[in-house]
Amino acid sequence: MSRLINFSPGPATLPLSVLEEVQSELVDYHGSGISMLEHSHRGKEYSAVHEETTALVKELLSVPDTHDVLFMQGGATGQFALVPMNFLGGASADYVDTGAWSKKAFKAASCYGAPRWAGSGKEGEGYVRAPKDLDLKDDAAYVHLTSNATIAGVQFHEFPETKAPLVADMSSDILWRPIDVSKFGLIYAGAQKNLGPAGVTVVIVRKDWMEKGAQDIPDIFRYGFISEKGSTQNTPPTFPIYVMGKVLKWVKDQGGAAAMEKQNRAKADALYGVVDAHDGFYRCPVEKGSRSVMNAVFNLPTEELEKKFIADAAEAGMVNTKGHRSVGGIRISMYNAMSLENVEKLTTFMKDFVAKNG
Ligand SMILES: *Cc1c(COP(=O)(O)O)cnc(C)c1O
């Protein structure tokens, strides 16, 4: 078997041990005679998986009793619409601009009220950053930010103190380190980057705020309803939740969120270290204090060299190193499941590449 090293931004690499476990259980789940793909979402086998996965999210992120964990569908993009549908109600909310994803969230909010931009990562002067100074209104319905801008490679390393409930799209960095969930009104994340396969979206919501949300919307879009029904109001994405549960167990076995942080920082230090050591050749457009630990973006001197880099890396077994089509360059995604060893293979390749082409 030859596994490639996959630096994809999402769906992203999964721990090999998880894939192998899923494979071994696929046809006959725990001697039940049928696959987890075929089990009823109300049966005892799936119910146990659902409960265990919910408990693991709570444990690994230290979710307090004030907050509820929901499993939903529709991706983070669905949440762009559901957050304002539940909480905007014609009012104004403060959105923080860190590029493409936050702009999409803003656009969806415009259908339900009047979002306003409350801060922006500085772009167009040779670098970008996570906005530190925000222009917040006390009476905003909520403040929305993207904790890790997957395309621009910009990440918040500290969160603002806000009067209004803080909502974060953590699709590409949830569980990269411990966080204080009590600071947030709502957190959402598609699983396919840092938590598991595509198909399930994790939502963590403060219960008292959830209860104040809109009641005059269809039940299936109402957080309060999903919560009452334990995310089994209709058929949940059983298989993605099952695989996510295995990824969470893997994270727990590695030592949990604190161990992830240590490992993630070591990977980012290794990668940015090589970028900065060859700054005439590799150039990261993101200000140092805002660089993403999850998605490192950088450029080479010419587009031709970038193409060669991507092709040579693929030749060496390292795939999906191409930057997002809207910005070009190189993007290396290093979520929890990417090992330090594999990042070090890439940094060795990067040093060789400079030696040959610099
Ligand atoms: C990938 C991504 C999304 C989109 O997620 P979907 O699950 O495909 O809707 C939204 N926000 C961020 C920050 C992302 O990285």
Ligand as a Chemical Component Dictionary entry (heavy atoms), coordinates in Angstrom:
data_LIG
# 
_chem_comp.id                   LIG 
_chem_comp.type                 NON-POLYMER 
_chem_comp.pdbx_formal_charge   0 
_chem_comp.three_letter_code    LIG 
# 
loop_
_chem_comp_atom.comp_id 
_chem_comp_atom.atom_id 
_chem_comp_atom.alt_atom_id 
_chem_comp_atom.type_symbol 
_chem_comp_atom.charge 
_chem_comp_atom.model_Cartn_x 
_chem_comp_atom.model_Cartn_y 
_chem_comp_atom.model_Cartn_z 
_chem_comp_atom.pdbx_ordinal 
LIG C1 C1 C 0 -14.204 25.092 4.306 1  
LIG C2 C2 C 0 -14.737 26.261 5.021 2  
LIG C3 C3 C 0 -16.081 26.648 4.921 3  
LIG C4 C4 C 0 -17.049 25.924 4.030 4  
LIG O1 O1 O 0 -17.420 24.725 4.593 5  
LIG P1 P1 P 0 -18.572 23.799 3.968 6  
LIG O2 O2 O 0 -18.696 22.752 5.014 7  
LIG O3 O3 O 0 -18.059 23.313 2.646 8  
LIG O4 O4 O 0 -19.799 24.621 3.814 9  
LIG C5 C5 C 0 -16.504 27.725 5.640 10 
LIG N1 N1 N 0 -15.670 28.414 6.448 11 
LIG C6 C6 C 0 -14.368 28.078 6.569 12 
LIG C7 C7 C 0 -13.477 28.862 7.471 13 
LIG C8 C8 C 0 -13.868 26.993 5.855 14 
LIG O5 O5 O 0 -12.572 26.668 5.982 15 
# 
loop_
_chem_comp_bond.comp_id 
_chem_comp_bond.atom_id_1 
_chem_comp_bond.atom_id_2 
_chem_comp_bond.value_order 
_chem_comp_bond.pdbx_ordinal 
LIG C1 C2 SING 1  
LIG C2 C3 SING 2  
LIG C2 C8 DOUB 3  
LIG C3 C4 SING 4  
LIG C3 C5 DOUB 5  
LIG C4 O1 SING 6  
LIG O1 P1 SING 7  
LIG P1 O2 DOUB 8  
LIG P1 O3 SING 9  
LIG P1 O4 SING 10 
LIG C5 N1 SING 11 
LIG N1 C6 DOUB 12 
LIG C6 C7 SING 13 
LIG C6 C8 SING 14 
LIG C8 O5 SING 15 
# 
